[in-house]
Amino acid sequence: MVDEAPFRAREKLIEKQRLFQSIQKHTHLKGPVDKITSVAIPLAMAGSSLFLIGRGIYNMSHGIGKKE
């Protein structure tokens, strides 16, 4: 049977494990790009949805954009 090459070098894996185990942040914010996916994108979606809801309420209260 042929042995398959490891996905990542063992030394790199141990180094990454040490790094992530030493950080005292929450688990979902440990990586360098995780702040974008865990914080920025949800905030942008919440902000845009609040804007669209506010615009819809304004348009309904003033009768703007009604279909004849």
Contacts in CASP RR format, 6 or more apart in sequence:
PFRMAT RR
TARGET T0000
AUTHOR 0000-0000-0000
METHOD contacts of the structure
MODEL  1
MVDEAPFRAREKLIEKQRLFQSIQKHTHLKGPVDKITSVAIPLAMAGSSL
FLIGRGIYNMSHGIGKKE
20 30 0 8 1.000
20 31 0 8 1.000
23 30 0 8 1.000
28 34 0 8 1.000
28 38 0 8 1.000
29 35 0 8 1.000
29 38 0 8 1.000
29 39 0 8 1.000
58 64 0 8 1.000
59 65 0 8 1.000
END
